Amino acid sequence: MAVLIDRAEQAGIEAIVLSPALGDFNEDLRMLGIDALRAGIRVQIAPQDVARFMELAA
């Protein structure tokens, strides 16, 4: 993971690690549903990214 973050930073991209509620995002999706998955991700990303990426998926 650190290598990927380092490569992103070298390219001028801020990379952050997102954490699933359960074991992984697939499990979150299957067990909790799409709305819970979106809500869990929404609070982990920057507000401007919510507007940019999450509104399209709503």
Sine and cosine of phi, psi and omega as CSV:
sin_phi,cos_phi,sin_psi,cos_psi,sin_omega,cos_omega
0.00,0.00,-0.65,0.76,-0.03,-1.00
-0.88,0.48,-0.58,0.81,0.01,-1.00
-0.90,0.43,-0.69,0.73,0.01,-1.00
-0.90,0.44,-0.68,0.73,0.03,-1.00
-0.90,0.44,-0.68,0.74,0.04,-1.00
-0.88,0.48,-0.68,0.73,0.01,-1.00
-0.91,0.42,-0.63,0.77,0.03,-1.00
-0.90,0.44,-0.71,0.70,0.00,-1.00
-0.89,0.46,-0.62,0.78,0.05,-1.00
-0.89,0.46,-0.48,0.88,0.01,-1.00
-1.00,0.00,0.06,1.00,0.02,-1.00
0.99,0.13,0.37,0.93,-0.01,-1.00
-0.93,-0.37,0.79,-0.61,0.07,-1.00
-0.99,0.15,0.88,-0.48,0.00,-1.00
-0.94,-0.35,0.71,-0.71,0.07,-1.00
-0.81,-0.59,0.41,-0.91,0.03,-1.00
-1.00,-0.03,0.81,-0.58,0.08,-1.00
-0.99,-0.11,0.63,-0.78,-0.05,-1.00
-0.92,-0.39,0.77,-0.64,0.08,-1.00
-0.97,0.26,0.34,-0.94,0.06,-1.00
-0.96,0.29,-0.59,0.80,-0.01,-1.00
-0.96,-0.29,-0.64,-0.77,-0.06,-1.00
-0.95,0.31,-0.66,0.75,0.03,-1.00
-0.41,-0.91,0.11,-0.99,-0.07,-1.00
-0.93,0.38,-0.50,0.86,0.06,-1.00
-0.90,0.43,-0.68,0.73,0.04,-1.00
-0.91,0.42,-0.65,0.76,0.08,-1.00
-0.83,0.55,-0.73,0.69,-0.03,-1.00
-0.89,0.46,-0.74,0.68,-0.05,-1.00
-0.94,0.35,-0.67,0.74,-0.11,-0.99
-1.00,0.02,-0.55,0.83,-0.11,-0.99
-0.96,-0.28,-0.42,0.91,-0.01,-1.00
0.99,-0.13,0.27,-0.96,-0.10,-1.00
-0.91,0.42,-0.61,0.79,-0.03,-1.00
-0.91,0.41,-0.66,0.75,0.04,-1.00
-0.93,0.38,-0.62,0.78,0.05,-1.00
-0.88,0.48,-0.74,0.67,0.03,-1.00
-0.87,0.49,-0.68,0.73,0.00,-1.00
-0.89,0.45,-0.64,0.77,0.02,-1.00
-0.92,0.40,-0.59,0.81,0.03,-1.00
-0.97,0.24,-0.63,0.77,-0.06,-1.00
-0.80,0.59,-0.66,0.75,-0.05,-1.00
-0.98,0.22,-0.18,0.98,-0.03,-1.00
-0.99,-0.13,-0.24,0.97,-0.05,-1.00
-0.95,-0.31,0.33,-0.95,-0.03,-1.00
-0.90,0.44,0.56,-0.83,-0.03,-1.00
-0.80,0.60,-0.65,0.76,0.00,-1.00
-0.92,0.40,-0.46,0.89,0.05,-1.00
-0.98,0.21,-0.51,0.86,0.10,-0.99
-0.87,0.50,-0.76,0.65,-0.01,-1.00
-0.88,0.47,-0.62,0.79,-0.07,-1.00
-0.97,0.25,-0.66,0.75,-0.15,-0.99
-0.94,-0.33,-0.60,0.80,-0.13,-0.99
-0.99,0.15,-0.52,0.85,-0.03,-1.00
-0.90,0.43,-0.52,0.86,0.04,-1.00
-0.91,0.41,-0.50,0.86,-0.08,-1.00
-1.00,0.02,-0.16,0.99,-0.08,-1.00
-0.95,0.30,0.00,0.00,0.00,0.00
